[in-house]
Amino acid sequence: MPPRVDDAPREIGGIILAAGESRRFGAQKLLAELDGRPLLQHVIDAAVVSALEDVVVVLGADADRIAASLAPGRARVIVNEDYASGLASSLQAGLRTIDGRSHAALVLLGDMPGVTTELISELMALGRDAKSSAIVSVWHGRRSPPAILHRTLWPAAFALRGDVGMREVLAGRDDIAEVRVTAALGSLDDVDTPADHQRLARGG
């Protein structure tokens, strides 16, 4: 007997947003080294060894320099030419690119080098549950990426304009699942300034 539609694998694609101009950092932060690798490489490494169906890295500012520094593995690197319009356009570029079999997208930020494959796996386990339209990480009591967005939310993502993400869209919903991030699952400290980078380099 052929499998029912409901029995089909529920694939999840990954989108790593890495198109920003790093204005607060004063240089391209994604190229800043941490433990001998660029910040962005840490996120890519966690994603490509996970069970994600597809991994897309969205570059923008300094795309050529960043791409030349990476070892993407199975990840596909694309460039959002409209990156200067804000975060929304990069999210949309990623959603347009991930494998068509994906019923959901895991959105990661390229400046969170503490993201682990274990966290990705935890999010994906909940992400295959059709009862939740999104699964978000919770770090120090606040919702944060990485987050999984089911296809039902993609039209809302494509309606966004400017330097905004999905935070406000998700805030008004009651069908959001959460994964509380502990030390065992990694860290969601992001790097916005040189001080942030130095703190992480010291292990703080």
Backbone torsions as a table, in degrees:
resi	resn	phi	psi	omega
1	MET	NA	129.1	179.6
2	PRO	-67.3	150.8	-179.6
3	PRO	-65.4	146.7	173.7
4	ARG	-72.4	161.2	177.7
5	VAL	-55.9	-39.9	-177.8
6	ASP	-64.7	-19.0	-178.4
7	ASP	-91.0	-5.0	-178.0
8	ALA	-66.1	147.8	178.2
9	PRO	-57.2	139.3	-179.5
10	ARG	-99.9	89.9	-173.5
11	GLU	-77.6	147.0	178.6
12	ILE	-127.6	127.3	176.2
13	GLY	-98.3	156.0	-178.9
14	GLY	-112.0	139.3	176.7
15	ILE	-125.4	121.2	176.7
16	ILE	-105.9	114.6	-177.9
17	LEU	-86.7	118.7	-173.6
18	ALA	-147.4	45.8	-172.6
19	ALA	-109.9	-0.5	-171.6
20	GLY	-72.3	165.7	-176.7
21	GLU	-91.8	-5.8	176.3
22	SER	56.6	42.0	-176.0
23	ARG	-62.9	-40.4	-178.7
24	ARG	-69.7	-25.5	-178.9
25	PHE	-78.9	-28.4	179.9
26	GLY	86.9	-2.4	176.7
27	ALA	-159.6	177.2	-179.1
28	GLN	-75.6	102.9	-173.3
29	LYS	-65.5	-28.8	-177.1
30	LEU	-66.8	-15.8	176.4
31	LEU	-92.1	-9.0	179.1
32	ALA	-64.1	134.7	-175.3
33	GLU	-85.7	142.5	173.7
34	LEU	-138.6	120.0	-176.9
35	ASP	53.7	38.3	173.8
36	GLY	82.4	4.9	178.9
37	ARG	-131.3	149.7	173.1
38	PRO	-60.3	150.3	-179.9
39	LEU	-50.9	-47.0	-177.1
40	LEU	-61.9	-33.7	-178.7
41	GLN	-61.7	-33.3	178.2
42	HIS	-59.3	-44.3	-178.7
43	VAL	-68.9	-42.6	178.4
44	ILE	-60.2	-45.0	-178.3
45	ASP	-60.4	-40.2	178.7
46	ALA	-66.2	-36.0	-175.6
47	ALA	-76.8	-41.5	-171.5
48	VAL	-72.7	-20.5	177.6
49	VAL	-94.8	2.2	178.2
50	SER	-85.1	-177.6	179.6
51	ALA	-89.9	12.9	177.0
52	LEU	-57.2	136.4	-179.4
53	GLU	-62.9	-38.2	-173.9
54	ASP	-149.2	150.9	176.2
55	VAL	-132.9	122.8	-179.4
56	VAL	-120.7	128.0	176.7
57	VAL	-104.5	121.6	-177.6
58	VAL	-101.1	110.4	177.0
59	LEU	-100.0	165.6	178.2
60	GLY	-153.3	-91.9	176.8
61	ALA	-61.3	137.3	177.7
62	ASP	55.7	33.7	-173.4
63	ALA	-57.6	-43.8	-176.9
64	ASP	-63.6	-44.8	-179.5
65	ARG	-64.0	-44.2	-178.5
66	ILE	-66.2	-46.5	-179.1
67	ALA	-58.6	-38.4	-179.1
68	ALA	-67.6	-21.4	-177.1
69	SER	-89.4	-9.1	-169.3
70	LEU	-96.4	152.5	166.0
71	ALA	-115.3	87.9	-168.3
72	PRO	-74.3	-15.4	-176.5
73	GLY	59.7	-130.8	-178.4
74	ARG	-82.5	-3.4	179.6
75	ALA	-69.4	145.3	175.2
76	ARG	-100.8	132.5	-178.7
77	VAL	-103.9	125.5	176.8
78	ILE	-124.5	163.8	179.1
79	VAL	-119.3	126.4	173.5
80	ASN	-89.7	104.2	-177.5
81	GLU	-67.7	-18.3	-178.3
82	ASP	-98.7	21.1	-173.4
83	TYR	-56.3	-31.2	-176.0
84	ALA	-66.2	-16.4	179.0
85	SER	-76.0	-14.4	176.3
86	GLY	124.7	176.8	-174.2
87	LEU	-57.3	-38.0	-174.3
88	ALA	-56.4	-41.5	-176.8
89	SER	-66.8	-32.4	178.9
90	SER	-72.6	-39.8	174.9
91	LEU	-59.6	-45.0	-179.8
92	GLN	-64.5	-39.0	177.4
93	ALA	-61.6	-40.5	178.0
94	GLY	-65.9	-44.0	179.8
95	LEU	-62.7	-36.0	179.1
96	ARG	-69.3	-21.3	-171.3
97	THR	-97.5	-31.6	-173.3
98	ILE	-63.6	157.0	-174.7
99	ASP	-51.9	135.6	-177.5
100	GLY	-64.5	-15.4	177.7
101	ARG	-78.1	-13.0	-175.6
102	SER	-71.8	126.1	177.7
103	HIS	-90.4	-7.1	-179.5
104	ALA	-155.1	162.3	179.0
105	ALA	-125.4	131.6	172.3
106	LEU	-94.2	117.6	-176.9
107	VAL	-100.8	122.1	179.2
108	LEU	-119.1	156.6	176.7
109	LEU	-106.5	136.8	-175.7
110	GLY	-71.0	-11.4	-178.7
111	ASP	-103.8	23.6	175.8
112	MET	-116.5	78.2	-173.7
113	PRO	-69.3	-10.2	179.8
114	GLY	-86.8	0.1	176.4
115	VAL	-65.0	135.5	-177.1
116	THR	-117.8	161.4	174.0
117	THR	-62.3	-32.2	178.9
118	GLU	-63.4	-40.9	177.3
119	LEU	-65.9	-43.5	178.0
120	ILE	-57.7	-43.1	179.5
121	SER	-63.5	-40.4	179.4
122	GLU	-63.4	-44.0	178.0
123	LEU	-64.1	-42.1	-178.6
124	MET	-65.6	-33.9	178.8
125	ALA	-60.2	-42.0	176.1
126	LEU	-76.7	-29.5	-176.7
127	GLY	-67.0	-17.5	177.7
128	ARG	-85.2	0.2	177.9
129	ASP	-89.9	113.0	-175.0
130	ALA	-69.5	-7.5	-177.6
131	LYS	-74.8	-19.4	-178.2
132	SER	-108.6	133.1	178.1
133	SER	-81.1	-19.3	177.8
134	ALA	-154.0	153.2	173.9
135	ILE	-127.0	123.4	-175.7
136	VAL	-119.0	153.0	172.9
137	SER	-82.9	150.9	174.5
138	VAL	-123.8	120.6	-175.2
139	TRP	-127.2	118.7	-177.7
140	HIS	53.8	41.0	174.7
141	GLY	82.2	1.9	-178.2
142	ARG	-122.1	142.7	175.7
143	ARG	-68.1	142.7	-174.0
144	SER	-155.5	155.6	163.1
145	PRO	-63.8	159.8	-0.6
146	PRO	-65.2	149.3	179.5
147	ALA	-145.0	146.5	177.2
148	ILE	-102.6	130.9	178.7
149	LEU	-116.1	118.1	176.1
150	HIS	-73.4	158.6	-176.1
151	ARG	-56.3	-27.3	179.2
152	THR	-61.5	-22.2	179.9
153	LEU	-93.8	-9.9	-175.4
154	TRP	-62.7	-38.0	176.2
155	PRO	-57.0	-37.9	177.0
156	ALA	-65.5	-35.9	177.8
157	ALA	-66.1	-39.4	-179.3
158	PHE	-72.5	-15.9	177.9
159	ALA	-86.4	-9.5	-178.4
160	LEU	-70.6	150.4	176.5
161	ARG	-138.1	142.5	174.4
162	GLY	88.0	-159.4	-174.9
163	ASP	-90.7	62.3	-179.2
164	VAL	-133.7	152.7	173.6
165	GLY	-111.9	-151.3	-173.3
166	MET	-94.1	5.5	-172.9
167	ARG	-54.2	-50.0	-176.9
168	GLU	-69.1	-35.5	177.4
169	VAL	-60.9	-45.5	-177.3
170	LEU	-73.0	-29.3	-176.7
171	ALA	-61.3	-27.1	-177.1
172	GLY	-92.2	10.0	-175.6
173	ARG	-112.3	154.1	179.3
174	ASP	-114.3	13.9	-179.7
175	ASP	-117.5	40.4	-178.9
176	ILE	-106.0	127.7	174.4
177	ALA	-95.1	156.3	-177.0
178	GLU	-129.1	146.3	171.3
179	VAL	-120.0	117.1	179.7
180	ARG	-82.0	121.5	-173.6
181	VAL	-87.1	117.2	176.4
182	THR	-106.6	174.2	180.0
183	ALA	-58.1	-29.9	-179.9
184	ALA	-67.6	-21.5	-179.0
185	LEU	-102.5	-3.3	178.0
186	GLY	117.7	-153.9	-177.8
187	SER	-141.6	144.8	176.6
188	LEU	-112.5	22.9	172.2
189	ASP	-64.1	126.9	177.9
190	ASP	-101.7	168.3	-178.1
191	VAL	-114.6	109.2	176.3
192	ASP	-110.6	-29.5	-174.5
193	THR	-130.9	162.8	174.5
194	PRO	-56.6	-33.2	178.6
195	ALA	-64.1	-38.8	176.6
196	ASP	-60.9	-44.4	-179.1
197	HIS	-63.5	-43.4	-179.8
198	GLN	-64.6	-38.1	179.2
199	ARG	-63.2	-44.1	178.9
200	LEU	-66.8	-38.3	179.3
201	ALA	-62.5	-30.8	177.3
202	ARG	-82.0	-5.1	-179.0
203	GLY	85.4	15.6	-177.2
204	GLY	-93.9	NA	NA
